[in-house]
Amino acid sequence: MSVAVNHGGIGNAISDSLTMIGRCNRLSRRNLDTLIMSIVLPLLMMALFVYVFGGAINTGTAYINYVVPGIILLCTGYGAASTAMAVADDMHSGMIDRLRSLPIRSFALLTGHVTASVTRNAMSTTVVIGAAIAMAFRPNGTFGEWLLAAGLLLLYVLALSWLAAGLGVIAGSVESASVLSFFMLFLPYLSSAFVPTHTMPSLLHAVSQHQPITPIIETTRGLLTGTPIGNQGWIALAWSIGLLLASFTFATWLYRSRTRK
């Protein structure tokens, strides 16, 4: 049986998406352990790096000013991992079977999960920045630079969330979705998030310089704290837009393929 599709126009598509967004946001509020962990774990990581490792790492500036953009990117990884697990749970709990009998757009469910992911990430990022300021983080970016940083982070969060949604679709279980999304948590460590990339061995240096996290972190760091950005901003924008388009296509194609049975 295939997913029923309502051809009533863009109004119905928006209505379907809003319904699923409301559902997924309610699920996020009820799943307090995941919500709390997505906020507490980055805070613990920031405290660990600032107070335990920060004194031994020379970045040419106060270490907390260096590390906060990396912690923000780390937050997005935790949020995306929970998105993959939530989608996998829907795929295997019978939710999809119920949707097949309804005139609802095939992408509405994924849109709901992605929007809930963006909401969670906005909350955790706000808490992390507030805690960082209490720990002596001193950004000097203008209002416009803060807006640019927020826009770049939004693009990246959307890209990562759609990728996580696709991984949740193909995962065989909630547990395997967690395993598949592990690289989202690991990738920031192979970037300039916590240490300058020139201090890494040559192989790791090459990896860190040719993956999306480093230019996004360097651009965010430059916008918030005034460090040089160079051409990193354009590279970060290209990575974010490219990943978003690829992830959206990947997730929606997989979902339609899996629910067409």
C-alpha positions as CSV (number, residue, x, y, z in Angstrom):
1,M,0.0,0.0,0.0
2,S,1.4,3.4,-0.9
3,V,1.3,6.6,1.1
4,A,-1.8,8.6,0.2
5,V,-1.0,12.1,-1.1
6,N,-3.3,15.0,-0.9
7,H,-3.2,17.1,-4.1
8,G,-5.1,20.1,-2.6
9,G,-2.3,22.5,-3.0
10,I,0.3,24.3,-1.0
11,G,-2.2,25.2,1.7
12,N,-2.7,21.5,2.6
13,A,1.1,20.9,2.4
14,I,1.6,23.6,4.9
15,S,-1.2,22.3,7.1
16,D,0.2,18.8,7.0
17,S,3.7,20.0,8.0
18,L,2.4,22.2,10.8
19,T,0.5,19.2,12.2
20,M,3.6,17.1,12.3
21,I,5.7,20.0,13.6
22,G,3.3,20.3,16.5
23,R,3.4,16.6,17.2
24,C,7.2,16.3,17.1
25,N,7.6,19.4,19.3
26,R,5.3,17.8,21.9
27,L,7.3,14.6,21.7
28,S,10.5,16.6,22.4
29,R,9.0,18.2,25.4
30,R,7.9,14.8,26.8
31,N,11.3,13.2,26.2
32,L,12.9,15.2,28.9
33,D,16.0,13.0,29.3
34,T,17.0,13.6,25.6
35,L,16.2,17.3,25.9
36,I,18.2,17.7,29.1
37,M,21.2,15.6,27.8
38,S,21.4,17.7,24.6
39,I,21.9,20.8,26.9
40,V,23.8,19.3,29.8
41,L,26.4,17.3,27.9
42,P,27.7,20.3,25.8
43,L,27.9,22.3,29.0
44,L,29.9,19.6,30.7
45,M,32.2,19.4,27.7
46,M,32.7,23.1,27.7
47,A,33.6,23.1,31.4
48,L,36.0,20.2,30.9
49,F,37.9,21.9,28.1
50,V,37.9,25.3,29.6
51,Y,38.8,24.4,33.2
52,V,40.8,21.2,32.7
53,F,42.5,21.4,29.3
54,G,42.3,25.1,28.5
55,G,45.3,26.1,30.6
56,A,47.6,23.7,28.6
57,I,46.3,24.7,25.1
58,N,47.8,27.8,23.5
59,T,45.5,29.4,20.9
60,G,46.7,33.0,21.1
61,T,43.6,34.1,22.8
62,A,41.5,33.3,25.9
63,Y,40.7,29.6,25.4
64,I,37.0,30.1,26.2
65,N,36.7,32.6,23.4
66,Y,38.3,30.0,21.1
67,V,36.3,26.9,22.2
68,V,32.7,28.2,22.4
69,P,32.0,28.1,18.6
70,G,33.2,24.5,18.7
71,I,30.9,23.6,21.6
72,I,28.0,25.2,19.7
73,L,28.7,22.9,16.7
74,L,29.0,20.0,19.1
75,C,25.4,20.8,20.3
76,T,24.1,20.4,16.8
77,G,25.6,16.9,16.6
78,Y,23.8,15.8,19.8
79,G,20.5,17.3,18.5
80,A,20.9,15.6,15.2
81,A,21.6,12.2,16.8
82,S,18.3,12.4,18.7
83,T,16.5,13.3,15.5
84,A,17.8,10.1,13.8
85,M,16.5,8.1,16.8
86,A,13.1,9.8,16.8
87,V,12.6,9.1,13.0
88,A,13.7,5.5,13.5
89,D,11.2,5.1,16.3
90,D,8.4,6.3,14.0
91,M,9.6,4.0,11.2
92,H,9.4,0.9,13.4
93,S,6.6,1.7,15.9
94,G,3.7,1.6,13.5
95,M,3.4,5.3,13.0
96,I,4.1,5.1,9.3
97,D,1.4,2.4,8.9
98,R,-1.1,4.8,10.4
99,L,0.0,7.7,8.1
100,R,-0.4,5.5,5.0
101,S,-4.2,5.6,5.5
102,L,-4.2,9.4,5.8
103,P,-4.2,12.0,3.0
104,I,-0.9,13.5,4.2
105,R,2.2,14.7,2.3
106,S,5.0,12.2,2.5
107,F,7.6,14.8,3.6
108,A,5.4,16.2,6.4
109,L,6.6,13.7,9.1
110,L,10.3,14.4,8.3
111,T,9.6,18.2,8.3
112,G,8.2,17.9,11.7
113,H,11.2,16.0,13.1
114,V,13.6,18.5,11.4
115,T,11.8,21.5,12.8
116,A,11.8,20.0,16.3
117,S,15.6,19.4,15.9
118,V,16.1,23.1,15.0
119,T,14.0,24.1,18.0
120,R,16.0,21.9,20.4
121,N,19.3,23.2,19.0
122,A,18.2,26.8,19.3
123,M,17.4,26.2,23.0
124,S,20.7,24.4,23.7
125,T,22.7,27.0,21.8
126,T,21.1,29.8,23.8
127,V,21.9,28.0,27.1
128,V,25.5,27.3,26.1
129,I,26.1,30.9,25.1
130,G,24.6,32.1,28.4
131,A,26.7,29.7,30.4
132,A,29.8,30.7,28.4
133,I,29.3,34.3,29.1
134,A,29.0,33.4,32.8
135,M,32.4,31.6,32.4
136,A,34.0,34.7,30.9
137,F,33.3,34.3,27.2
138,R,33.6,37.8,25.8
139,P,32.3,38.1,22.2
140,N,32.7,41.4,20.5
141,G,30.7,40.9,17.3
142,T,28.2,43.5,16.2
143,F,24.5,42.8,16.0
144,G,24.8,42.2,12.2
145,E,27.7,39.7,12.8
146,W,25.6,37.9,15.4
147,L,22.8,37.6,12.8
148,L,25.2,36.3,10.2
149,A,26.6,33.7,12.6
150,A,23.0,32.7,13.5
151,G,22.1,32.3,9.9
152,L,25.1,30.2,9.1
153,L,24.4,28.0,12.1
154,L,20.8,27.6,11.1
155,L,21.8,26.4,7.6
156,Y,24.2,23.9,9.2
157,V,21.6,22.7,11.7
158,L,19.1,22.2,8.9
159,A,21.6,20.3,6.8
160,L,22.6,18.0,9.7
161,S,19.0,17.5,10.8
162,W,17.9,16.4,7.3
163,L,20.8,14.1,7.1
164,A,19.9,12.6,10.5
165,A,16.3,12.2,9.4
166,G,17.6,10.2,6.4
167,L,19.7,8.0,8.6
168,G,16.7,7.4,10.8
169,V,14.7,6.2,7.8
170,I,17.3,3.6,6.8
171,A,18.2,2.5,10.4
172,G,17.0,-1.0,11.4
173,S,16.2,0.2,14.9
174,V,16.5,3.1,17.3
175,E,19.8,1.7,18.6
176,S,21.2,1.4,15.1
177,A,20.1,5.0,14.3
178,S,22.3,6.0,17.3
179,V,25.2,4.2,15.8
180,L,24.8,5.6,12.3
181,S,24.7,9.1,13.7
182,F,27.8,8.7,15.8
183,F,30.0,10.4,13.2
184,M,28.0,13.6,13.8
185,L,29.3,13.6,17.4
186,F,32.8,12.7,16.4
187,L,33.5,15.0,13.4
188,P,33.9,18.2,15.5
189,Y,36.9,16.6,17.3
190,L,38.7,16.4,13.9
191,S,38.3,20.1,13.3
192,S,39.5,23.4,14.7
193,A,36.8,23.2,17.4
194,F,39.2,22.5,20.3
195,V,42.7,23.0,19.1
196,P,44.3,24.8,16.1
197,T,44.6,22.5,13.2
198,H,48.3,23.2,12.6
199,T,49.1,21.4,15.8
200,M,47.7,18.1,14.4
201,P,49.7,15.4,12.6
202,S,49.8,15.9,8.9
203,L,47.1,13.3,8.0
204,L,44.7,14.7,10.6
205,H,45.5,18.2,9.6
206,A,44.5,17.4,6.0
207,V,41.2,15.9,7.2
208,S,40.4,18.8,9.4
209,Q,41.0,21.3,6.6
210,H,38.8,19.5,4.1
211,Q,35.6,18.9,6.0
212,P,32.7,21.2,6.7
213,I,33.1,21.7,10.4
214,T,36.3,23.7,10.3
215,P,35.2,26.5,8.0
216,I,31.9,26.8,9.8
217,I,33.7,27.1,13.2
218,E,36.3,29.5,11.9
219,T,33.6,31.7,10.4
220,T,31.5,31.6,13.5
221,R,34.5,32.3,15.7
222,G,35.5,35.2,13.5
223,L,32.0,36.8,13.5
224,L,31.7,36.5,17.3
225,T,35.2,37.2,18.4
226,G,36.8,39.2,15.6
227,T,39.4,36.6,14.5
228,P,40.4,36.6,10.8
229,I,37.9,34.8,8.5
230,G,39.5,35.1,5.1
231,N,37.7,33.0,2.5
232,Q,36.4,30.6,5.2
233,G,33.0,32.3,5.2
234,W,32.3,31.5,1.5
235,I,33.6,27.9,2.0
236,A,31.3,27.5,5.1
237,L,28.3,28.9,3.1
238,A,29.0,26.5,0.2
239,W,29.4,23.5,2.5
240,S,26.2,24.3,4.4
241,I,24.0,24.9,1.3
242,G,25.5,21.9,-0.5
243,L,24.9,19.6,2.6
244,L,21.4,21.0,3.0
245,L,20.4,20.2,-0.6
246,A,22.0,16.8,-0.5
247,S,20.6,15.9,2.9
248,F,17.1,17.0,2.0
249,T,17.2,15.0,-1.3
250,F,18.7,12.0,0.5
251,A,16.1,12.0,3.3
252,T,12.9,12.6,1.2
253,W,13.9,10.1,-1.5
254,L,14.7,7.4,1.1
255,Y,11.4,8.1,3.0
256,R,9.3,7.8,-0.2
257,S,11.1,4.7,-1.2
258,R,10.6,3.0,2.2
259,T,6.9,4.0,2.5
260,R,5.9,3.1,-1.1
261,K,5.7,-0.6,-0.1
